[in-house]
Structure formats: C-alpha cells, structure tokens
Amino acid sequence: MNWQAFALTGQLAVIVATVLVILGLPIAYWITYSRWRWKFLIEAVVSVPLVLPPTVLGYYLLVLFGNTVWFGRWYESLTGHTLAFTFSGLVIGSILYSLPFAVQPFAASFAAVDRRLLAASATLGASAWRTFWRVILPLSVPGLVTGVALSFAHTVGEFGVVLMIGGNIPGVTRTVSIDIYDRVQAAEFAQAGQTALLLLVFSFVVLSLVYALNRKVWAAWPFR
C-alpha cells in the first residue's frame, strides 16, 4: 500500500474542500439570489466540469500552466517554475474540476430557505450579511455538508485532470488514483485491488454519512 500517495491525496482533498467552501459560498449565494438576466451563463460555466471530459479540462489547464501562454510565462517569471507538474497546479486544477460539486448543493440549499424568513429578517432591520449568517447559513447546513463531502470525495477519486496536469511524480503529484493506474500497468493487480477496495469503502462511507446526516437518522436512534 502506497501510504505516501494516500497522504498526498488527503492533503490535496482537504485543501480543495476548504478553498471550495470559501469560493463556493459566495458564488452559490449570488447564483441563488441574483436577478441578473444572464446569470444562467455563469451557472453554465460553473457546471461545465460535470459534462466536460477530465482530460479535456486537464489539457487546457496544462496549456495554461505551461510557458507557451501569457499566464504560464507570468507565473514562471514570478516563481521561477511553471504550475504544470506541481502540487500547486494539482490544487488549482482540482478546485476547478470539483467546483460544481460544492456550488450546486450550496445553491440548492440556499434556494430552499423560506423567503418569508428573509423578508422578516429584513423587516427587523438585519443587513444582508447578518441575514446570511443568522438565517440562511444555519438553515442550509445539510447542503453545506453535502457540498463539502462531495468535493472532498470527488478530489480523492480524480484521475484524468490529475494525470494531465500533474503527471506521476512520487511525493509531489502521484495521488491514489494514479498509483492504482501505475500498479495495473505494472501487472501488480493484488496491490491495485487493495487500494481500489479501500477507495470504494471510503466512497461508500462518505456517501452514507452524507445521506444519514441529511435525513437526520441519528435523531431517531436508538429505535424504539
């Protein structure tokens, strides 16, 4: 078992899930409550990773991170190296690829909040910021839990984007999914099977916890 790959994957998933909370909440709030006529275009941009093949997204990010375009050249002049085949590049790519898995549950949860409560809060003189923290956010906890869990789990299982922009550098960009691919290529099927089984169990546990928390099954335990 390649524990180094597991540690790297866990670190990547934690960073991505944390950043997506910071970025996803304002994006989801704007999508939910904005009255801009063309906001569906922003929704489409956010949701593109759901339908775009990971290798396509990875390819465009690889080009962007390289020194053939202005962004890559600018970053290289600033840091002395490109973003391609680095852990930082993996983080950026994973954030973009997992963005809809955080934003969509957040937005759905915000939209489910009763608008009469928001109107009452405004009538009592609460600002939009205070209403968000005191009314919207507490009532949206199930969606927040879902978004964080899905973005974390999705990052753990990434393959196409990671392979395209990160390659296969041990301790730097070799995640668990890449490790499984390497072992299959080397005909090490027993080791690949063990790692794959562990990922399968992890995915099942994460989804089970999400569904359990959202359905509040713990409130009914122990059953009578």
C-alpha positions in Angstrom: 0.0 0.0 0.0 1.4 3.4 -1.0 0.7 5.4 2.1 2.6 8.4 0.6 0.1 8.6 -2.2 -2.7 8.4 0.4 -1.2 11.2 2.4 -0.8 13.4 -0.6 -4.3 12.7 -1.8 -5.7 13.5 1.7 -3.7 16.8 1.8 -5.0 17.7 -1.7 -8.6 16.9 -0.8 -8.6 18.9 2.4 -7.1 22.0 0.7 -9.5 21.8 -2.2 -12.6 21.3 0.1 -11.5 24.2 2.3 -11.0 26.5 -0.7 -14.3 25.5 -2.2 -16.1 26.4 0.9 -14.6 29.9 0.7 -15.2 30.3 -3.0 -18.4 28.3 -3.3 -20.5 30.0 -0.7 -20.4 33.5 -2.3 -20.8 32.0 -5.8 -23.8 29.9 -4.7 -25.3 32.9 -2.9 -25.0 35.1 -6.0 -26.5 32.3 -8.2 -29.4 31.8 -5.8 -30.4 35.5 -5.2 -29.1 37.4 -8.2 -31.7 38.8 -10.5 -29.3 39.3 -13.4 -31.0 38.2 -16.6 -27.9 36.4 -17.9 -26.8 34.6 -14.8 -27.5 31.3 -16.4 -24.3 31.8 -18.3 -22.3 31.8 -15.0 -24.2 28.7 -13.9 -23.2 27.0 -17.1 -19.6 28.0 -16.6 -19.6 26.6 -13.1 -21.2 23.4 -14.2 -19.0 22.7 -17.3 -16.8 20.2 -15.4 -19.8 18.0 -14.9 -20.1 17.2 -18.6 -16.6 18.0 -19.9 -14.2 15.0 -20.1 -11.5 15.4 -17.4 -8.8 15.0 -20.0 -10.1 18.0 -21.9 -10.1 20.2 -18.9 -6.7 18.9 -18.0 -5.3 19.6 -21.4 -6.4 23.2 -21.4 -5.1 23.7 -17.9 -1.8 22.1 -19.0 -1.6 24.6 -21.8 -2.5 27.5 -19.5 0.1 26.4 -16.9 2.9 26.0 -19.5 5.2 28.7 -20.7 3.6 29.0 -24.1 0.8 31.4 -22.9 0.9 34.6 -21.0 -0.3 33.2 -17.7 2.3 30.4 -17.6 5.0 32.8 -18.6 3.9 35.3 -15.9 3.8 32.7 -13.2 7.2 31.3 -14.2 8.7 34.8 -14.1 7.2 35.3 -10.7 8.2 32.0 -9.1 10.9 30.5 -11.3 8.9 27.5 -12.3 5.6 26.7 -14.1 2.5 25.4 -12.4 2.5 22.2 -14.6 3.6 19.0 -12.8 3.5 20.7 -9.3 1.3 20.2 -6.3 0.0 23.8 -6.6 -1.1 23.0 -10.2 -3.0 20.0 -8.9 -4.7 22.2 -6.3 -5.9 24.7 -8.9 -7.0 22.0 -11.3 -8.9 20.1 -8.6 -10.6 23.3 -7.4 -11.9 24.0 -11.0 -12.9 20.4 -11.6 -14.7 20.0 -8.2 -16.3 23.4 -8.2 -19.8 22.3 -9.2 -19.8 19.6 -6.6 -19.7 22.3 -4.0 -21.6 25.1 -5.6 -24.7 23.2 -6.7 -25.5 21.7 -3.2 -24.8 25.1 -1.6 -27.1 26.9 -4.1 -29.9 24.3 -3.8 -29.8 24.6 0.0 -29.9 28.4 -0.1 -32.8 28.3 -2.6 -34.8 26.0 -0.2 -34.7 28.6 2.6 -38.2 30.1 3.1 -38.2 33.6 1.5 -40.6 34.8 4.2 -37.9 34.3 6.8 -35.6 36.5 4.8 -38.3 39.2 4.5 -38.9 39.0 8.2 -35.2 39.5 8.9 -35.1 42.5 6.6 -38.1 43.9 8.3 -36.4 43.7 11.6 -33.5 45.7 10.2 -31.0 43.0 9.7 -28.4 43.6 7.0 -28.0 41.1 4.1 -24.7 40.0 5.7 -26.3 39.4 9.1 -29.3 37.6 7.5 -26.9 35.3 5.7 -25.0 34.3 8.8 -28.0 34.1 11.2 -30.8 32.8 8.9 -29.6 31.4 5.6 -26.4 29.6 6.7 -27.9 27.7 9.7 -30.8 26.5 7.6 -28.5 25.4 4.9 -26.3 23.0 6.9 -27.4 19.8 5.0 -26.5 21.4 1.7 -23.2 22.6 3.1 -22.4 19.1 4.5 -23.2 17.6 1.1 -21.1 20.1 -0.8 -18.0 19.7 1.4 -18.3 15.9 1.4 -18.8 15.6 -2.3 -16.0 18.0 -3.2 -13.6 16.1 -0.8 -14.6 12.7 -2.1 -14.5 13.8 -5.7 -11.0 15.2 -5.3 -9.8 11.9 -3.7 -11.1 10.0 -6.8 -9.8 12.3 -9.5 -7.7 10.8 -12.3 -7.9 12.5 -15.7 -7.2 16.1 -14.6 -4.5 14.9 -12.1 -2.7 12.9 -14.8 -2.8 15.6 -17.4 -1.5 18.5 -15.3 0.4 16.6 -12.6 1.9 13.6 -14.3 3.3 11.0 -12.0 5.9 12.4 -9.6 6.2 10.4 -6.3 5.6 12.6 -3.3 4.5 15.5 -5.5 1.7 14.6 -7.8 1.2 10.8 -7.5 -2.2 10.5 -6.0 -4.0 7.3 -5.1 -5.8 7.1 -8.4 -2.5 7.5 -10.3 -1.0 4.8 -8.0 -3.7 2.4 -8.9 -3.2 3.1 -12.6 0.6 2.5 -12.2 0.1 -0.8 -10.4 -2.3 -2.1 -13.1 0.2 -1.0 -15.8 2.9 -3.0 -13.9 0.5 -6.0 -13.6 0.5 -5.6 -9.8 -3.2 -6.5 -9.6 -3.2 -7.6 -6.0 -1.8 -4.2 -4.7 -4.1 -2.3 -7.1 -7.1 -4.3 -5.9 -6.3 -3.5 -2.3 -6.0 0.2 -2.9 -9.1 0.3 -5.1 -11.1 -1.6 -2.4 -10.0 1.0 0.2 -11.2 3.8 -2.1 -14.5 2.0 -2.7 -15.1 1.7 1.1 -14.1 5.3 1.6 -16.6 6.5 -1.0 -19.4 4.4 0.5 -18.7 5.7 4.0 -18.7 9.3 2.8 -22.0 9.0 0.9 -23.6 7.0 3.8 -22.7 9.8 6.2 -24.0 12.5 3.9 -27.3 10.7 3.4 -27.6 9.9 7.1 -26.9 13.5 8.3 -29.3 15.0 5.7 -32.1 12.6 6.7 -31.3 13.1 10.4 -31.4 9.4 11.2 -29.3 10.0 14.3 -32.2 11.8 15.9 -34.2 8.6 15.7 -31.5 6.4 17.3 -32.0 4.2 19.2 -35.1 2.9 17.5 -38.0 2.0 19.7 
